């Protein structure tokens, strides 16, 4: 069986606040690339719950965080459609994404 590793390295300051985020995915040609934020969700099928890691560096700008969340929500709607073929709910999720963008003043 082939394996593919994704590695996340978190640099912490003296107060254990994320200072740097680096990620590596060699199969994707990514080697120690810097990131300012990450959201990772893992489904625990035994407990029937989502386990999460939400991290961002202390210098992540708020305006970029708003964009990051918007783009993540849009990607989740797309993934939901691919995973479930539920077009109606996917469209509803995208409607919320449009509302979010409007309220966050992300779209003209």
N, C-alpha and C positions, 0 to 999 in steps of 0.2 A: 504494500500500500504506500502510495506517495504521501508525503507530509509537506505542509507549507506553513511556515511560522510567520506570525506578525508580532513584532516586539515593540513595546512602548516603554520608554525610559522617562521617568519623572524626576527632574531636579528640584530639590526643595531648599527653601531658604532656612534661616535659623529658627523660624517659627513654624516650620513644616508646611508652608504655603508653596504651592507649585510656582517655580521660578522658570523652568524650562520644560518643554514637552518635545521629545524626539520620537520618531517612529520609523520602523524598518519593516519592509515587506519585500524581501529579495526577489520573489517570483514576479513582483510587479515593478521591479527596478527601482525601488525606493530604499535609500540607505541613509539613516540618521537625518531624516527631514524634520525641520522644525515645524511645530504647530503651536497655536495659541490656545486651542480648546479641543476637547474631545468628549463625546457622549458614547458610551459603550453599553449595550443592553445584551443580556444573555438570558435565554429562557431555561429555567429549571423545571423540567417536565415532571419530576417527582413531587416537588412542592407546588407545582402549578403557579409559579410566580416569576416575575422578571427581576433579575439581579442587575444592578446598574453601577457604573462608574461615571461620574460627571466631574470633569476637571477642566480648569482654565487657569492660565497664568495670570499673575497679578497685574501684568501690563496689557491684558486683553482689553481693547477699547470697547466701551458700551455700544457704540454704533455698529461695530463689527459683530458684537455678540447678538444684537438684534438681527442682523443679516444671517448669521450662522444659524440661529434658531429658525428663521423663516425658511432658509434653504433646506434645513433638516426636516422641517414639517412637510415641505413639498416632496422631498425624496421619500418620506414615509408614506405619503399618499400614493406615490408611484409604486413603491414596493408592496403596499397593501393590495393594490390592484393586481400586480403580477402574482402575488401569493394566493389571493382568494378569488380572483376574477369577479369581484363585486364592484362593478362599475358605478353603480348608484352611490354607494358609500364613499368610494374613492373621489367621486365628483363633489360630494358633500364636504369631504376633507379639504379638497382644493378650494372650495368656496370659503372655508374657514381661513385657509392660507392667504387668500386675497384680502379678507377682512383684517387679518393680522398685519399684513403688509401696509394696508391703508392706515390702521391705527398707529403703527410704528413709523408711519411716514417714509416707507421704503420705496413706494412707487409714486410716480408723478401722476 
